Amino acid sequence: MKKSLLALMLGGLALGTTEFVMMGILPDIANDLDISIPVAGHLISAYALGVVIGAPLLVVLAGAYPPKKILLALVMMITGFNALSMLAPGYDLLFVTRLLSGLPHGAFFGVGAVVASRLADKGKEAQAVSIMFAGLTVANLAGVPLGTYIGHHIDWRYAFVLIAVIGLVTLLCLQLWMPRLEAKSDGSLKEQMKFFQRADAWLIICITAIGTGGLFCWISYIAPLLTEISGFAPESVPYILAFAGLGMVFGNILGGWLADRFSPAKTSAALLVAMAVSLILVYFVSYNKAFSLIMTFVTGGMAFALAAPIQMLMIQTAKGAEMLAAAVSQACFNLGNALGAYLGGLPIAAGLGYTSPEWVGVLMALTGALAAVGLIRIQQKRETEVTEPTPQAV
């Protein structure tokens, strides 16, 4: 593995830990700040909102600078804002620091995805991007369980100290290992924005913002699902989250391989349907500990297999605006985070139980799958128009 890709993976580890550790320490924060679980879930939405705001804005502002400088500045923001989360005295300020922590997320993955594809060997671009996203899966395998353990047994605030430490290590590795690639201008903002006048751009946005929301309907409330429905002790949650992270590791590798072997659009459609099936099974088997564990592994794998294919969809479709489109893809992914956390919390607040968010997730995943089918048809039509001979040629 190239060291430069490893540095990007460490950045993914920091971001994955800060994004997903909230799911594990949600009950601890709710108890400490004297708020309900659904209200604590708004802290997940705050981070996602920060990503939606920061992703296109920071990429546009930093577009003229070399990628290495951009990545270093973004990791500094990740480290600093997570350190501030540790000091938040109450819910309101924690909401603000979570919002600020989300600002560099999408920009880092947007810039990082384009850099990874530039560093990759020909024909292995999606696998190179999946290496960066492997940081998210390692976060769920190790970072999130460790942060959850710290939150349960010491104090949830120290989970953010862990993230800050990972951020400092990432800064060092980027400085040492990332080559000084030249700035690659994508043209004026007006030219880049033309990408969003195309129907396939909005279908990809729908796939990402709505389809991936199925994951967050499930994982946002996984801690109470495991303890209240499956009957696991709270002390077991970090280990189960690690098991989910292991599934995400395998899923991420699978998604990168499938996207290089088949088209990213077809891969995304198939995986979204698989996610919907997984969520239905979660609803029915969560009352059994053994089956609950199996589906935790499988659902995590199906969800994270989508990361590389969706990112490659944006990069391949947005010629001339790759960096902005990749960042917007991450913003949409976290819009799915916000929607999933919010919409998944509604049936819980209505008293329907901790398995009820799964049905919301099924609807969101299938909506994303339908958008992927529409995208496939557009791509096939475009290919047909290119290959068919014109009357003059005949």
C-alpha positions in Angstrom: 0.0 0.0 0.0 1.3 3.5 -0.9 2.1 5.6 2.2 0.2 8.5 0.8 -3.0 6.4 0.7 -2.3 5.3 4.2 -2.2 8.9 5.3 -5.6 9.5 3.7 -6.9 6.4 5.5 -5.8 7.8 8.8 -7.8 10.9 8.0 -10.8 8.7 7.3 -10.2 7.0 10.7 -10.4 10.4 12.5 -13.5 11.4 10.6 -15.2 8.0 11.0 -14.6 8.0 14.7 -16.0 11.5 15.2 -19.0 10.8 13.1 -20.0 7.3 14.4 -18.8 7.4 18.0 -22.0 9.5 18.8 -24.1 6.4 18.1 -22.2 4.4 20.8 -22.2 7.2 23.5 -25.6 8.5 22.8 -27.2 7.1 26.0 -24.3 8.4 28.1 -24.7 11.9 26.7 -28.4 11.8 27.1 -28.1 10.8 30.8 -25.3 13.3 31.5 -27.1 16.2 29.9 -30.6 15.1 31.1 -32.1 14.9 27.6 -34.0 12.2 25.8 -32.5 9.7 23.3 -34.3 11.3 20.3 -33.1 14.8 21.3 -29.5 13.5 21.8 -29.9 12.1 18.2 -30.0 15.7 17.0 -26.3 15.9 17.8 -25.8 13.4 15.0 -27.9 15.6 12.7 -25.8 18.6 13.7 -22.6 17.0 12.5 -24.3 16.0 9.3 -25.5 19.5 8.8 -22.0 20.8 9.2 -20.8 18.5 6.5 -23.6 19.7 4.1 -22.6 23.3 4.7 -18.8 22.8 4.7 -18.3 20.3 1.9 -19.0 22.6 -1.1 -18.0 25.8 0.6 -14.5 24.7 1.7 -13.7 23.0 -1.6 -14.6 26.1 -3.5 -12.6 28.4 -1.2 -9.5 26.1 -1.3 -9.7 25.1 -4.9 -6.7 27.1 -6.0 -4.3 25.6 -3.4 -2.3 22.4 -3.7 -4.1 19.3 -2.4 -1.6 18.7 0.4 -2.1 22.1 1.9 -5.8 21.7 1.7 -5.8 18.3 3.4 -3.5 19.6 6.2 -5.8 22.6 6.9 -8.8 20.4 7.0 -7.2 18.0 9.5 -6.3 20.9 11.7 -10.0 21.9 11.8 -11.0 18.3 12.6 -8.6 18.1 15.5 -9.4 21.6 16.9 -13.2 21.4 16.8 -13.3 17.9 18.3 -11.1 19.1 21.2 -13.7 21.9 21.7 -16.5 19.2 21.9 -14.8 17.8 25.0 -15.2 21.2 26.8 -18.9 21.8 25.9 -20.7 22.4 29.3 -24.2 21.6 27.9 -26.4 20.5 25.0 -26.5 23.8 23.2 -22.7 24.4 23.0 -22.2 20.7 22.2 -24.6 21.1 19.3 -22.5 24.0 18.0 -19.2 22.2 18.3 -20.6 19.1 16.6 -21.8 21.4 13.7 -18.3 22.9 13.4 -16.7 19.4 13.6 -18.7 18.4 10.5 -17.5 21.3 8.4 -14.2 19.7 7.1 -15.6 16.2 6.7 -17.0 16.3 3.2 -14.2 18.5 1.9 -11.5 16.1 3.2 -13.2 13.1 1.5 -13.9 15.1 -1.6 -10.3 16.3 -2.0 -9.0 12.9 -0.8 -11.0 10.9 -3.3 -9.7 12.9 -6.2 -6.1 12.7 -4.9 -6.5 8.9 -4.3 -7.7 8.4 -7.9 -4.7 10.5 -9.2 -2.3 8.4 -7.1 -3.9 5.1 -8.1 -2.6 2.6 -10.7 -4.7 2.6 -13.9 -7.9 0.5 -13.6 -7.7 0.5 -9.8 -9.1 4.0 -9.0 -12.1 2.7 -7.1 -9.9 0.4 -5.0 -7.6 3.3 -4.2 -10.6 5.4 -3.1 -11.8 2.4 -1.0 -8.4 2.5 0.8 -9.2 6.0 2.0 -12.7 5.0 3.0 -11.1 2.0 4.8 -10.4 4.6 7.5 -14.1 4.8 8.2 -14.4 1.0 8.5 -11.3 0.9 10.8 -13.0 3.6 12.9 -16.0 1.4 13.3 -13.8 -1.6 14.0 -11.6 0.0 16.6 -12.1 3.8 17.0 -15.8 3.8 17.7 -15.8 0.8 20.1 -12.8 2.3 22.0 -14.5 5.7 22.2 -17.8 3.9 23.3 -15.9 2.0 26.0 -14.3 5.2 27.2 -17.7 6.9 27.2 -19.3 4.1 29.2 -16.5 3.5 31.8 -14.8 6.9 32.1 -16.5 9.9 30.6 -18.0 10.5 27.1 -16.0 13.7 26.8 -12.7 11.7 26.6 -14.0 10.1 23.4 -13.3 13.4 21.7 -9.8 13.5 23.2 -9.2 10.2 21.3 -10.3 11.8 18.1 -8.0 14.8 18.6 -5.0 12.4 19.1 -5.9 10.6 15.9 -6.0 14.0 14.2 -2.5 14.9 15.3 -1.1 11.6 14.0 -2.9 12.2 10.7 -1.3 15.7 10.4 2.2 14.2 10.9 1.6 11.4 8.3 0.2 13.8 5.7 3.2 16.1 6.2 5.7 13.2 5.8 4.0 10.9 3.2 1.7 13.0 1.0 3.5 14.1 -2.3 3.2 17.7 -3.3 0.8 17.4 -6.1 0.1 20.4 -8.2 -3.1 22.3 -7.8 -5.5 21.2 -10.5 -8.1 23.9 -11.3 -11.5 22.6 -12.2 -12.3 25.9 -13.9 -14.5 28.7 -12.7 -17.3 28.1 -10.2 -19.8 28.9 -12.9 -18.4 26.2 -15.2 -18.3 23.7 -12.3 -21.9 24.4 -11.3 -23.1 23.3 -14.8 -22.7 19.8 -13.6 -25.7 20.2 -11.4 -27.9 21.1 -14.5 -27.7 17.4 -15.5 -30.3 14.9 -14.5 -27.8 12.2 -13.6 -26.2 14.6 -11.1 -29.4 14.8 -9.2 -30.0 11.1 -9.4 -26.6 10.5 -7.8 -27.5 13.1 -5.1 -30.8 11.2 -4.5 -28.9 7.8 -4.3 -26.6 9.3 -1.7 -28.8 11.6 0.4 -31.8 9.3 0.6 -30.5 5.8 -0.2 -27.7 5.8 2.4 -30.2 7.2 5.0 -31.2 3.6 5.5 -27.9 3.0 7.2 -28.4 5.9 9.6 -31.9 4.9 10.5 -30.3 1.7 11.8 -27.0 2.7 13.2 -28.1 6.0 14.9 -30.1 4.0 17.4 -28.1 0.8 17.5 -27.1 1.2 21.1 -30.7 1.2 22.5 -31.6 -1.5 19.9 -29.0 -3.8 21.2 -29.7 -3.2 24.9 -33.4 -2.7 25.0 -34.5 -5.2 22.2 -31.7 -7.7 21.9 -31.1 -7.8 25.6 -27.3 -7.2 25.6 -25.7 -5.6 28.5 -24.5 -2.0 28.0 -21.0 -3.1 28.6 -21.3 -5.4 25.5 -22.1 -2.5 23.1 -18.5 -1.5 22.3 -17.6 -5.1 21.3 -20.7 -5.4 19.2 -19.9 -2.1 17.5 -16.4 -3.6 16.7 -18.1 -6.6 15.2 -20.2 -4.2 13.0 -16.9 -2.4 12.1 -15.4 -5.8 10.9 -18.4 -6.2 8.6 -17.8 -2.7 7.3 -14.1 -3.5 6.6 -15.2 -6.5 4.4 -18.0 -4.5 2.8 -15.7 -1.6 1.9 -13.2 -3.9 0.2 -16.1 -5.7 -1.6 -17.6 -2.4 -2.8 -14.3 -1.2 -4.3 -13.7 -4.5 -6.1 -17.3 -4.5 -7.5 -17.1 -0.9 -8.7 -13.9 -1.6 -10.7 -15.3 -4.9 -12.1 -18.8 -3.7 -12.9 -20.2 -0.2 -13.3 -20.5 1.9 -10.1 -24.2 2.6 -10.9 -25.1 -1.1 -11.1 -23.1 -1.9 -8.0 -24.9 0.9 -6.1 -28.3 -0.3 -7.2 -27.6 -3.9 -6.1 -26.1 -2.9 -2.7 -29.1 -0.6 -1.9 -31.5 -3.4 -2.4 -29.3 -5.7 -0.3 -29.3 -3.0 2.4 -33.1 -2.9 2.4 -33.3 -6.7 2.8 -30.8 -6.5 5.6 -32.9 -3.9 7.5 -36.0 -6.0 7.1 -34.1 -9.0 8.6 -32.8 -6.7 11.5 -36.4 -5.8 12.3 -37.5 -9.5 12.6 -34.4 -11.1 14.2 -33.3 -8.4 16.7 -35.1 -10.2 19.6 -32.6 -13.1 19.2 -29.1 -12.3 20.3 -27.3 -14.7 17.9 -29.3 -13.5 14.8 -28.9 -9.9 16.0 -25.1 -10.2 16.0 -25.1 -11.8 12.5 -27.3 -9.0 11.0 -25.2 -6.4 12.7 -22.2 -7.7 10.8 -24.1 -8.1 7.5 -25.9 -4.8 7.6 -22.6 -2.9 8.4 -21.0 -4.6 5.4 -23.8 -3.9 3.0 -23.9 -0.2 4.0 -20.2 0.5 3.7 -19.8 -1.3 0.4 -21.6 1.7 -1.1 -18.9 4.2 -0.2 -16.4 3.7 -3.1 -19.0 3.1 -5.8 -21.0 6.3 -5.0 -17.8 8.3 -4.8 -16.6 7.0 -8.2 -20.1 7.8 -9.6 -19.6 11.4 -8.8 -16.0 11.6 -10.0 -16.7 9.8 -13.3 -19.8 11.8 -14.0 -18.5 15.3 -13.1 -15.7 15.8 -15.6 -14.2 19.2 -15.0 -15.7 19.5 -11.5 -14.5 16.3 -9.9 -13.3 17.8 -6.6 -16.5 19.8 -6.0 -18.7 16.9 -7.0 -16.8 14.5 -4.7 -17.2 16.9 -1.8 -20.9 17.3 -2.6 -21.2 13.5 -2.6 -20.0 13.5 1.0 -22.4 16.3 1.9 -25.2 14.2 0.5 -24.0 11.2 2.4 -24.2 13.2 5.6 -27.6 14.7 4.6 -28.6 11.0 4.6 -27.0 10.8 8.1 -29.2 13.8 9.2 -32.4 12.5 7.6 -31.8 8.9 8.8 -31.2 10.1 12.4 -34.2 12.5 12.4 -36.7 10.3 10.5 -35.6 7.2 12.3 -36.2 8.9 15.6 -39.8 9.9 14.8 -41.3 6.4 15.2 -39.3 5.9 18.4 -40.7 9.2 19.8 -44.2 8.0 18.8 -43.7 5.0 21.0 -43.3 2.4 18.3 -40.1 0.9 19.7 -36.4 0.7 18.8 -37.0 -1.6 15.9 -39.3 0.8 14.1 -36.6 2.9 12.4 -35.7 -0.1 10.3 -38.8 0.3 8.2 -38.0 4.0 7.6 -34.5 2.8 6.5 -36.0 0.2 4.1 -38.1 2.9 2.3 -35.0 5.2 2.0 -32.8 2.5 0.7 -35.3 1.4 -1.9 -35.8 5.0 -3.0 -32.1 5.2 -3.6 -32.2 2.0 -5.5 -34.9 3.3 -7.8 -32.7 6.4 -8.5 -29.8 4.1 -9.3 -31.9 2.3 -11.8 -32.9 5.6 -13.4 -29.2 6.5 -13.6 -28.3 3.2 -15.3 -31.0 3.9 -17.9 -29.6 7.4 -18.6 -26.1 6.0 -19.0 -27.2 3.2 -21.3 -29.1 5.6 -23.5 -26.1 7.9 -23.7 -23.8 5.0 -24.6 -26.3 3.9 -27.3 -26.4 7.4 -28.8 -22.6 7.5 -29.0 -22.2 4.0 -30.6 -25.1 4.3 -33.1 -23.8 5.6 -36.5 -25.1 9.0 -37.7 -27.0 9.2 -41.0 -24.0 11.0 -42.5 -21.7 8.1 -41.5 -24.1 5.6 -43.0 
